[in-house]
């Protein structure tokens, strides 16, 4: 399923991670980077949880993090999170559209 995101210009790698931290699927993500990306997702979940509690809201659409290795888009998919790492913020529109199309929300 998520392998299709690798065809989008600028996408470096992607991973679908369950709520328990288990990797459901990944594409283009080397084993040596997996731990760092799982840590990023855990931190993203904490930020999202804090915002939801403080803003008294349950839903979220996506979270964009611009980290040292390049931008990362976290997108909810049920109780899972899809991480999509890409080359530069200028590619955000293209990446966002591809993710939404893949998840059936476009």
TIRO-2110 file (N, C-alpha, C; in Angstrom, 1 decimal):
// TIRO-2110
0.8, -1.2, 0.0, N, 1, A
0.0, 0.0, 0.0, CA, 1, A
0.9, 1.3, 0.0, C, 1, A
1.7, 1.4, 1.0, N, 2, A
2.5, 2.7, 1.1, CA, 2, A
3.6, 2.8, 0.1, C, 2, A
4.0, 1.7, -0.5, N, 3, A
5.1, 1.7, -1.5, CA, 3, A
4.8, 2.8, -2.6, C, 3, A
3.5, 3.0, -2.9, N, 4, A
3.1, 3.9, -3.9, CA, 4, A
3.6, 5.4, -3.6, C, 4, A
3.8, 5.7, -2.3, N, 5, A
4.3, 7.0, -2.0, CA, 5, A
5.7, 7.2, -2.4, C, 5, A
6.5, 6.2, -2.6, N, 6, A
7.9, 6.3, -3.1, CA, 6, A
8.0, 6.8, -4.5, C, 6, A
6.9, 6.7, -5.2, N, 7, A
6.8, 7.2, -6.6, CA, 7, A
6.6, 8.7, -6.7, C, 7, A
6.3, 9.3, -5.5, N, 8, A
6.1, 10.8, -5.5, CA, 8, A
7.4, 11.5, -5.4, C, 8, A
7.6, 12.4, -6.3, N, 9, A
8.9, 13.2, -6.3, CA, 9, A
9.2, 13.8, -5.0, C, 9, A
10.3, 13.6, -4.4, N, 10, A
10.8, 14.2, -3.2, CA, 10, A
10.6, 13.3, -1.9, C, 10, A
9.8, 12.2, -2.0, N, 11, A
9.6, 11.4, -0.9, CA, 11, A
10.8, 10.5, -0.6, C, 11, A
11.4, 10.6, 0.6, N, 12, A
12.6, 9.8, 0.9, CA, 12, A
12.2, 8.4, 1.5, C, 12, A
11.2, 8.4, 2.4, N, 13, A
10.8, 7.1, 3.0, CA, 13, A
9.5, 7.3, 3.7, C, 13, A
8.8, 6.2, 4.0, N, 14, A
7.5, 6.2, 4.6, CA, 14, A
7.3, 5.0, 5.5, C, 14, A
6.5, 5.1, 6.5, N, 15, A
6.3, 4.0, 7.4, CA, 15, A
4.9, 4.2, 8.1, C, 15, A
4.2, 3.1, 8.2, N, 16, A
2.9, 3.1, 8.9, CA, 16, A
3.1, 2.4, 10.2, C, 16, A
2.8, 3.1, 11.3, N, 17, A
3.1, 2.6, 12.6, CA, 17, A
1.8, 2.5, 13.5, C, 17, A
1.6, 1.3, 14.1, N, 18, A
0.5, 1.1, 14.9, CA, 18, A
0.6, 1.8, 16.2, C, 18, A
-0.5, 1.9, 17.0, N, 19, A
-0.5, 2.6, 18.2, CA, 19, A
0.4, 2.1, 19.3, C, 19, A
0.8, 0.8, 19.2, N, 20, A
1.7, 0.2, 20.1, CA, 20, A
3.2, 0.3, 19.7, C, 20, A
3.4, 1.1, 18.6, N, 21, A
4.8, 1.3, 18.1, CA, 21, A
5.3, 0.3, 17.1, C, 21, A
4.5, -0.7, 16.8, N, 22, A
4.8, -1.7, 15.8, CA, 22, A
4.8, -1.2, 14.4, C, 22, A
5.8, -1.5, 13.6, N, 23, A
5.8, -1.0, 12.2, CA, 23, A
4.9, -2.0, 11.4, C, 23, A
3.8, -1.5, 10.8, N, 24, A
2.9, -2.2, 10.0, CA, 24, A
3.4, -2.4, 8.6, C, 24, A
4.0, -1.3, 8.1, N, 25, A
4.6, -1.4, 6.7, CA, 25, A
5.6, -0.2, 6.6, C, 25, A
6.5, -0.4, 5.7, N, 26, A
7.5, 0.7, 5.5, CA, 26, A
8.0, 0.5, 4.1, C, 26, A
8.5, 1.7, 3.5, N, 27, A
9.1, 1.7, 2.2, CA, 27, A
10.2, 2.7, 2.2, C, 27, A
11.4, 2.3, 1.7, N, 28, A
12.5, 3.2, 1.6, CA, 28, A
13.2, 3.6, 2.8, C, 28, A
12.8, 3.0, 4.0, N, 29, A
13.3, 3.3, 5.3, CA, 29, A
14.3, 2.3, 5.7, C, 29, A
15.6, 2.6, 5.7, N, 30, A
16.7, 1.7, 6.1, CA, 30, A
16.5, 1.3, 7.5, C, 30, A
16.9, 0.1, 7.8, N, 31, A
16.8, -0.5, 9.2, CA, 31, A
17.5, 0.4, 10.2, C, 31, A
18.7, 1.0, 9.8, N, 32, A
19.4, 1.8, 10.8, CA, 32, A
18.7, 3.2, 11.1, C, 32, A
17.8, 3.6, 10.3, N, 33, A
17.0, 4.8, 10.6, CA, 33, A
15.7, 4.5, 11.3, C, 33, A
15.3, 3.3, 11.4, N, 34, A
14.0, 2.9, 11.9, CA, 34, A
13.8, 3.4, 13.3, C, 34, A
14.8, 3.2, 14.2, N, 35, A
14.6, 3.6, 15.6, CA, 35, A
14.4, 5.1, 15.8, C, 35, A
15.1, 5.9, 15.0, N, 36, A
15.0, 7.4, 15.1, CA, 36, A
13.6, 7.8, 14.6, C, 36, A
13.1, 7.1, 13.6, N, 37, A
11.7, 7.5, 13.1, CA, 37, A
10.7, 7.1, 14.1, C, 37, A
10.8, 5.9, 14.7, N, 38, A
9.9, 5.5, 15.7, CA, 38, A
9.9, 6.5, 16.9, C, 38, A
11.0, 7.0, 17.3, N, 39, A
11.1, 8.0, 18.3, CA, 39, A
10.4, 9.2, 17.9, C, 39, A
10.6, 9.6, 16.7, N, 40, A
9.9, 10.8, 16.2, CA, 40, A
8.4, 10.7, 16.2, C, 40, A
7.9, 9.5, 15.9, N, 41, A
6.5, 9.2, 15.9, CA, 41, A
6.0, 9.2, 17.4, C, 41, A
6.7, 8.7, 18.3, N, 42, A
6.3, 8.7, 19.7, CA, 42, A
6.2, 10.1, 20.2, C, 42, A
7.2, 10.9, 19.8, N, 43, A
7.2, 12.3, 20.3, CA, 43, A
6.0, 13.1, 19.6, C, 43, A
5.7, 12.8, 18.4, N, 44, A
4.6, 13.4, 17.7, CA, 44, A
3.3, 13.0, 18.4, C, 44, A
3.1, 11.7, 18.8, N, 45, A
1.9, 11.3, 19.5, CA, 45, A
1.8, 12.1, 20.8, C, 45, A
2.9, 12.3, 21.5, N, 46, A
2.8, 13.1, 22.7, CA, 46, A
2.4, 14.5, 22.5, C, 46, A
2.9, 15.1, 21.5, N, 47, A
2.5, 16.5, 21.1, CA, 47, A
1.0, 16.5, 20.8, C, 47, A
0.6, 15.6, 19.9, N, 48, A
-0.8, 15.6, 19.5, CA, 48, A
-1.7, 15.3, 20.7, C, 48, A
-1.3, 14.4, 21.6, N, 49, A
-2.1, 14.1, 22.8, CA, 49, A
-2.2, 15.4, 23.7, C, 49, A
-1.1, 16.1, 23.9, N, 50, A
-1.1, 17.3, 24.7, CA, 50, A
-2.0, 18.3, 24.1, C, 50, A
-1.9, 18.6, 22.8, N, 51, A
-2.8, 19.5, 22.1, CA, 51, A
-4.3, 19.2, 22.2, C, 51, A
-4.6, 17.9, 22.0, N, 52, A
-5.9, 17.4, 22.1, CA, 52, A
-6.5, 17.7, 23.5, C, 52, A
-5.7, 17.4, 24.5, N, 53, A
-6.2, 17.6, 25.9, CA, 53, A
-6.4, 19.1, 26.2, C, 53, A
-5.4, 19.9, 25.8, N, 54, A
-5.5, 21.3, 26.1, CA, 54, A
-6.5, 22.1, 25.2, C, 54, A
-6.8, 21.6, 24.0, N, 55, A
-7.7, 22.3, 23.1, CA, 55, A
-9.1, 21.6, 23.2, C, 55, A
-9.2, 20.5, 24.0, N, 56, A
-10.4, 19.8, 24.1, CA, 56, A
-11.0, 19.3, 22.8, C, 56, A
-10.2, 18.7, 22.0, N, 57, A
-10.6, 18.2, 20.7, CA, 57, A
-10.1, 16.8, 20.5, C, 57, A
-10.8, 16.0, 19.8, N, 58, A
-10.3, 14.6, 19.6, CA, 58, A
-9.7, 14.3, 18.3, C, 58, A
-10.0, 15.1, 17.3, N, 59, A
-9.5, 14.8, 15.9, CA, 59, A
-8.3, 15.7, 15.6, C, 59, A
-7.5, 15.1, 14.7, N, 60, A
-6.3, 15.9, 14.2, CA, 60, A
-6.2, 15.4, 12.7, C, 60, A
-5.6, 16.3, 11.9, N, 61, A
-5.5, 16.0, 10.5, CA, 61, A
-4.1, 15.6, 10.1, C, 61, A
-3.1, 16.3, 10.6, N, 62, A
-1.7, 16.0, 10.3, CA, 62, A
-0.8, 16.9, 11.1, C, 62, A
0.4, 16.4, 11.2, N, 63, A
1.4, 17.2, 11.9, CA, 63, A
2.7, 17.3, 11.0, C, 63, A
3.2, 18.5, 10.7, N, 64, A
4.4, 18.6, 9.9, CA, 64, A
5.5, 19.0, 10.9, C, 64, A
6.6, 18.2, 10.8, N, 65, A
7.8, 18.5, 11.6, CA, 65, A
8.9, 18.8, 10.6, C, 65, A
9.6, 19.9, 10.8, N, 66, A
10.7, 20.2, 10.0, CA, 66, A
12.0, 19.9, 10.8, C, 66, A
12.5, 18.7, 10.7, N, 67, A
13.7, 18.3, 11.5, CA, 67, A
15.0, 18.3, 10.7, C, 67, A
16.1, 18.0, 11.4, N, 68, A
17.4, 18.2, 10.7, CA, 68, A
17.5, 17.4, 9.4, C, 68, A
16.9, 16.2, 9.4, N, 69, A
17.0, 15.4, 8.1, CA, 69, A
16.1, 15.8, 7.0, C, 69, A
15.2, 16.7, 7.3, N, 70, A
14.2, 17.2, 6.3, CA, 70, A
12.8, 17.1, 6.9, C, 70, A
11.8, 17.6, 6.2, N, 71, A
10.5, 17.6, 6.8, CA, 71, A
9.9, 16.2, 6.8, C, 71, A
9.0, 16.0, 7.8, N, 72, A
8.3, 14.8, 8.1, CA, 72, A
6.8, 15.1, 8.3, C, 72, A
6.0, 14.4, 7.6, N, 73, A
4.5, 14.6, 7.7, CA, 73, A
4.0, 13.4, 8.5, C, 73, A
3.3, 13.6, 9.6, N, 74, A
2.6, 12.6, 10.3, CA, 74, A
1.1, 12.7, 10.1, C, 74, A
0.5, 11.6, 9.6, N, 75, A
-0.9, 11.6, 9.2, CA, 75, A
-1.6, 10.5, 9.9, C, 75, A
-2.7, 10.7, 10.6, N, 76, A
-3.5, 9.6, 11.2, CA, 76, A
-4.2, 8.7, 10.2, C, 76, A
-4.2, 7.5, 10.5, N, 77, A
-4.9, 6.5, 9.7, CA, 77, A
-5.5, 5.5, 10.7, C, 77, A
-6.8, 5.8, 11.2, N, 78, A
-7.3, 5.0, 12.2, CA, 78, A
-6.5, 5.2, 13.5, C, 78, A
-6.1, 4.2, 14.1, N, 79, A
-5.2, 4.3, 15.3, CA, 79, A
-3.7, 4.2, 15.0, C, 79, A
-3.5, 4.2, 13.7, N, 80, A
-2.1, 4.2, 13.2, CA, 80, A
-1.6, 5.6, 12.7, C, 80, A
-0.3, 5.7, 12.6, N, 81, A
0.2, 7.0, 12.0, CA, 81, A
1.1, 6.7, 10.8, C, 81, A
0.8, 7.4, 9.8, N, 82, A
1.6, 7.3, 8.6, CA, 82, A
2.7, 8.4, 8.6, C, 82, A
3.9, 8.0, 8.6, N, 83, A
5.1, 8.9, 8.6, CA, 83, A
5.5, 9.0, 7.1, C, 83, A
5.7, 10.2, 6.6, N, 84, A
6.2, 10.4, 5.2, CA, 84, A
7.3, 11.4, 5.3, C, 84, A
8.5, 11.0, 5.1, N, 85, A
9.7, 11.9, 5.1, CA, 85, A
10.0, 12.3, 3.7, C, 85, A
10.2, 13.6, 3.5, N, 86, A
10.4, 14.1, 2.1, CA, 86, A
11.6, 15.2, 2.1, C, 86, A
11.9, 15.6, 0.9, N, 87, A
13.1, 16.4, 0.7, CA, 87, A
13.1, 17.8, 1.2, C, 87, A
12.0, 18.6, 1.0, N, 88, A
12.0, 20.0, 1.3, CA, 88, A
10.5, 20.4, 1.5, C, 88, A
10.3, 21.5, 2.3, N, 89, A
9.0, 22.0, 2.6, CA, 89, A
8.2, 22.4, 1.3, C, 89, A
9.0, 22.8, 0.3, N, 90, A
8.3, 23.2, -0.9, CA, 90, A
7.6, 22.0, -1.6, C, 90, A
7.9, 20.8, -1.2, N, 91, A
7.2, 19.6, -1.8, CA, 91, A
5.9, 19.2, -1.0, C, 91, A
5.6, 20.0, 0.1, N, 92, A
4.5, 19.6, 1.0, CA, 92, A
3.2, 19.4, 0.3, C, 92, A
2.8, 20.3, -0.6, N, 93, A
1.5, 20.2, -1.3, CA, 93, A
1.4, 18.9, -2.1, C, 93, A
2.5, 18.5, -2.8, N, 94, A
2.5, 17.3, -3.6, CA, 94, A
2.4, 16.1, -2.7, C, 94, A
3.2, 16.1, -1.6, N, 95, A
3.2, 15.0, -0.7, CA, 95, A
1.9, 14.8, 0.0, C, 95, A
1.3, 15.9, 0.5, N, 96, A
0.1, 15.9, 1.2, CA, 96, A
-1.0, 15.4, 0.3, C, 96, A
-1.1, 15.8, -1.0, N, 97, A
-2.1, 15.3, -1.9, CA, 97, A
-1.9, 13.8, -2.1, C, 97, A
-0.7, 13.3, -2.3, N, 98, A
-0.4, 11.9, -2.5, CA, 98, A
-0.8, 11.0, -1.3, C, 98, A
-0.6, 11.6, -0.1, N, 99, A
-0.9, 10.9, 1.2, CA, 99, A
-2.5, 10.8, 1.3, C, 99, A
-3.1, 11.9, 1.0, N, 100, A
-4.6, 11.9, 1.1, CA, 100, A
-5.2, 10.9, 0.1, C, 100, A
-4.7, 10.9, -1.1, N, 101, A
-5.1, 10.0, -2.1, CA, 101, A
-5.0, 8.6, -1.7, C, 101, A
-3.8, 8.3, -1.2, N, 102, A
-3.5, 6.9, -0.7, CA, 102, A
-4.4, 6.5, 0.4, C, 102, A
-4.7, 7.4, 1.3, N, 103, A
-5.6, 7.0, 2.5, CA, 103, A
-7.1, 7.2, 2.2, C, 103, A
-7.4, 7.6, 0.9, N, 104, A
-8.8, 7.7, 0.5, CA, 104, A
-9.5, 8.9, 1.1, C, 104, A
-8.7, 10.0, 1.5, N, 105, A
-9.3, 11.2, 2.0, CA, 105, A
-9.2, 12.4, 1.1, C, 105, A
-8.7, 12.2, -0.1, N, 106, A
-8.6, 13.3, -1.1, CA, 106, A
-9.8, 13.3, -2.0, C, 106, A
END
